[in-house]
Amino acid sequence: MADDATSPAEEPAAEHGEDQEGPVRVGEDLGRQIENKREDLFEKFEIRDVFPSDVMAEAEERTTDVQQEIEDEVDEREDLREMATWTIDPVDAQDFDDAISVEERDDEYVVWVHIADVTHYVTPETAMWDEAVSRGNTVYLPGYTIHMLPPMLAETVCSLVPNEDRLAHTVEMHLDKETLSYEDIDIYKSVIQSDERLTYKQAEERLDDPEAPLHDELVLVHSLADRMHENRKEEGSLVLNPSRDRAHTIIEECMLKANKAVTHELMWSRGVEAVYRVHPQPSPDEWDEALREIQELDGVSIPGASWDDPRKAVNATLEQAPERQLGKIQWAVMKVMPRAKYMNDPFGGHHALNFEIYGHFTSPIRRMSDLVNHWIVYQNDVPENLVELCDHASDQQKKAENCEREYKDFLEEVGLDADQVKNRGLEVDETVDGIEY
């Protein structure tokens, strides 16, 4: 899930609902107001909530005879079903599109990131593909989701549920033991079987329990992820959320590593265009403005040794600043940050991550950019309208973010806590007069 560090919103979502007490309940009158507001926002931002009948018919057809189709595919793919594999997702996740495996060898570490093979089911000649391209991404509103792909598909054959064979697109990364740099990258179609579906909380508990299943694997992959995280910071990657727990660190770093591996393979080994993620840097004056604003906050001081690199300065300041000031520091940075964009040319790099080349691959269920990149990796076939696809993906992401912001503002205006709604969901109950948490 973690794919971008341009903003806190682009980092993996915090765990939802581990201690849920049931949904937030509202009365019928308020429920109608909320529904009407959603409809107004969908119209304003041209967001479709209902899938066309031909798209749903295709999804239904592709979710029949699932096991037989997978068996028919085994001989054409790498069979990784015996490998220890697991997913880590929020407790309320409905689909699981990425899984991890890890191994330590005498001279290297090997990390496998397995991504649901969506393009086996959703190909350019299908109505589902056209609809996914049109939508651009899944839109996440507090307590309400507008999917890019039909949930019928995303929550079944494209979900890496435990103890079920699934088709995957695997990124196999051989890492140097000293530097964790890539020694070798291999990307291929596979068949996997996840051993367990862990929530973030469960993964944290497994890390502390030597007797728990997957404990050793989790400890190993966390040790690698923690080193990857520290390496990124040392190299100048901006980390706006310094309090990431161990389970989130595993997912964030493994997905970043896999995304980077795929786009390096596309550019340096194949030399092909793809949907790259480009994040321009603020001007020196803009960075100076942000750092001055941060320095003036009560109880905040930017370490003198880090002023030469604004990203390192922000990282160092966030680690030392009082918790009450973290949001203000993040906002000071976000105000001067240009928007990240999807482009067919990666050069310019990703400023916030400090990656020379970067793109998205690990979330084809929820982002058209990843779906297109899966197709390019698989077929080495670059769509003729790639520039148009990149521009459209950027536009749709902006619409989704604006829609979410306006919806959250509306919820606050009518007396609802948007974070509570996001974490717990929303339920209309005719017995409720007003709002019940």
Buried (B, 14 or more C-beta within 10 A) or exposed (E): BBBBBBBBEBBBBBBBBBEEEEBBBBBEEBBEBBEEBBEEBBEEBEBEEEBBEEBBBBBEEBBEEBEEBBEEBBEEBBBBBEBBBBBBBBBBBEBBBBBBBBBBEEEBBBBBBBBBBBBBBBEBEBBBBBBBBBBBBBBBBBBBBBBBBBBBBBBBBBBBBBEBBBBBBBBBBBBEEEEBEBBEBBBBBBBBBBBBBBBBBBBBBBBEEEEEBBBBBBBBBBBBBBBBBEBBBEEBBBBBBBEBBBBBBBBBBBBBBBBBBBBBBBBEEEEBBBBBBBBBBBEEEBBBBBBEBBBEBEEBEBEEEBBEBBBBBBBBBBEEBEEEBBEBBBEBBBEBBBEBBBBBEBEBBBBBBBBBBBBBBBBBBBBBBBBBBBBBBBEEEBBEEBBEBBBBBBBBBBBBBEBBEBBBEBBEEEEBBBBBBBBBBBBBEEEBEEBBE
